[in-house]
Amino acid sequence: MRNLITDVRGLLVGQTQDIAAATGVTVALFDRPTVASVAILGGAPGTRDTALLEPEMTVEHVDAIVLSGGSAWGLAAADGVMATLAANGRGFPVGGMRVPIVPQAILFDLLNGGDKGWARGNGAEAPYRALAQAAAENAGTEFFLGSAGAGYGATTATLKGGLGSASARAATGQIVGALVAVNAVGSATIGDGPCFWAAPYEQASEFGGLGWPSLISPDDLGLRFKGGAGQNTTIALVATDAALTKSQAKRLALAAHDGLARALRPVHAPLDGDVVFAAATGHSGAPPDAFALAELCATAADVLARAVARGVHAATALPFAGAKPAWRDRFGT
């Protein structure tokens, strides 16, 4: 177990970033068409091809899921992944043609200090198609956390955000993993201290091993907000090697949002675009009953909470004046 979403059989991750622009893309590629769904609970989402993931819609499978910075500009990232998949003969068959199915969610990182001239109308082309194509072509089982991929330019209310991942074996014996770009309107840490809201779910000191503080004060519970309307979003994918229907994948996505609620305060706000995709690669067979599905749902929430904290814990600050400090800048290693 790598403690990454790639512990789920049938899934690889690729990512790349534009350092000058302080933005990036993370791509989850599936080795075969894969059942997926989505749950959108934030008030200001930015997405592509998410309607087809609803259980009543015709298309049953996806080829990849994309998480990207760039706000609406970043939605071009899926084009780059589609190009890579099409070159490999992947996609939904339509009259002799193939259309790769690549749902996507974006986060807002336009105001983090990076050089994003295309968003100021200077005529330059946004980099997201090229970034995503490079990420898809270099996908593998190992990848960086923190300031990487879609999390490169991400921030929270108090600290630098980042790209996080975690995995676990459910009581059913099946693997569940999470991948998340943490760009939250709220905070992943308690008050002004180093402890993470996700501390009860931590495994093997993966984000510092500090636990919760001995006392959580009313001031600690006070809400800390970042930025203004549209400047936030936490986007995630949870995946399992179980075989699920689209309806069951939808339930997995909904349950996984509990992980965001355990790891961030506040979450699902009117200013957030919080999105969780869920995918089931099917390599380990179906859960035998509703209780087994409930085990997978609970595990998905736990691993997503851990992934959020790992992403913030591993991040490094952007090299710009006024940039949010990283957790390690504030609290050491």
Number of C-alpha atoms within 10 A of each C-alpha: 12 12 16 24 32 27 24 28 21 19 24 22 25 24 28 25 26 18 15 11 20 28 32 30 34 31 32 24 26 19 13 16 19 22 23 35 30 27 22 21 18 21 16 21 25 24 22 17 12 19 13 19 25 18 18 11 10 9 15 19 23 23 24 28 24 31 33 34 32 27 21 17 19 30 23 20 31 29 17 21 30 23 17 18 23 15 10 9 12 19 21 18 10 8 6 6 10 14 16 23 24 25 24 24 32 30 36 28 29 21 13 21 17 18 16 22 14 13 16 9 9 9 9 11 13 18 21 26 22 18 26 33 24 20 27 28 17 14 18 16 15 14 19 16 24 29 29 29 31 34 36 34 36 38 35 26 22 21 28 32 36 35 34 32 30 30 28 25 17 18 11 15 15 21 25 32 29 35 31 32 37 36 35 38 33 26 29 30 26 23 21 12 13 20 20 30 24 28 24 16 17 21 15 7 10 16 23 19 14 13 17 17 14 6 7 11 11 8 10 14 12 12 13 16 17 18 14 10 11 19 23 33 35 33 34 30 28 32 29 35 23 24 20 22 18 25 16 22 29 23 19 32 28 23 22 29 27 18 24 33 17 23 28 25 24 21 24 24 18 16 22 29 30 31 32 29 30 29 33 31 24 19 15 16 13 16 18 9 8 10 11 17 21 17 16 29 25 18 27 33 28 29 30 34 33 31 36 36 34 27 29 33 29 24 28 21 22 22 14 11 8 9 14 21 18 24 22 17 14 12 11 9 10
